[in-house]
């Protein structure tokens, strides 16, 4: 037991989780003020510098502990494997692209709603993970099944369930992950 060391094995994913944890703590300490100011995206003036900060900052904010734990569970399970395969820089790009894409979709289609949370990143990671076993440029059947199950489930939920979950941004996150996975694995449409 003396030789066991704890390794900081996945710097991007662990840093992302730590920022999300810090954002949640700040939200609790400020009665939600920091979530509204920094860690959620909603229709506001593009003249404000906070508008652009929130466009990506919303992926760090979470409504409560349950929301945070559910997202972090997936991120901490899938993220290290993805970071090992694709590298830290690519993971930063994927997370940022997901944040911007889901933020823009929320602004365009849900002008009266506030969006926060890493669910889009979770869906990006799920679809990205399912496409990691590419061989000879083919698309894995597991990827297609995961895409149908997760994206199909989000479409059904979006049409039938009335809740505060932004199913469209989950789909967008999944599409970002799938697109990045195809690009990084050299999959071309024929």
KAPEVEN-V887212 format. One record per residue. SS is DSSP state (hx for helix, st for strand, lp for the rest). Layout:
# KAPEVEN-V887212
ss=SS
ss=SS
This chain:
# KAPEVEN-V887212
ss=lp
ss=lp
ss=lp
ss=lp
ss=lp
ss=lp
ss=lp
ss=lp
ss=lp
ss=lp
ss=hx
ss=hx
ss=hx
ss=hx
ss=hx
ss=hx
ss=hx
ss=hx
ss=hx
ss=hx
ss=hx
ss=hx
ss=hx
ss=hx
ss=hx
ss=hx
ss=hx
ss=hx
ss=hx
ss=lp
ss=lp
ss=lp
ss=hx
ss=hx
ss=hx
ss=hx
ss=hx
ss=lp
ss=lp
ss=lp
ss=st
ss=lp
ss=lp
ss=lp
ss=lp
ss=lp
ss=lp
ss=lp
ss=hx
ss=hx
ss=hx
ss=hx
ss=hx
ss=hx
ss=hx
ss=hx
ss=hx
ss=lp
ss=lp
ss=lp
ss=lp
ss=lp
ss=lp
ss=lp
ss=hx
ss=hx
ss=hx
ss=hx
ss=hx
ss=hx
ss=hx
ss=hx
ss=hx
ss=hx
ss=hx
ss=hx
ss=hx
ss=hx
ss=hx
ss=hx
ss=hx
ss=hx
ss=hx
ss=hx
ss=hx
ss=hx
ss=lp
ss=hx
ss=hx
ss=hx
ss=hx
ss=hx
ss=hx
ss=hx
ss=hx
ss=hx
ss=hx
ss=hx
ss=hx
ss=hx
ss=hx
ss=hx
ss=hx
ss=hx
ss=hx
ss=hx
ss=hx
ss=hx
ss=hx
ss=lp
ss=lp
ss=lp
ss=lp
ss=lp
ss=st
ss=lp
ss=lp
ss=lp
ss=hx
ss=hx
ss=hx
ss=hx
ss=hx
ss=hx
ss=hx
ss=hx
ss=hx
ss=hx
ss=hx
ss=hx
ss=lp
ss=lp
ss=lp
ss=lp
ss=lp
ss=lp
ss=lp
ss=lp
ss=lp
ss=lp
ss=hx
ss=hx
ss=hx
ss=hx
ss=hx
ss=hx
ss=hx
ss=hx
ss=hx
ss=hx
ss=hx
ss=hx
ss=hx
ss=hx
ss=hx
ss=hx
ss=hx
ss=hx
ss=hx
ss=hx
ss=lp
ss=lp
ss=lp
ss=lp
ss=lp
ss=lp
ss=hx
ss=hx
ss=hx
ss=hx
ss=hx
ss=hx
ss=hx
ss=hx
ss=hx
ss=hx
ss=hx
ss=hx
ss=hx
ss=hx
ss=hx
ss=hx
ss=hx
ss=hx
ss=lp
ss=lp
ss=lp
ss=lp
ss=lp
ss=lp
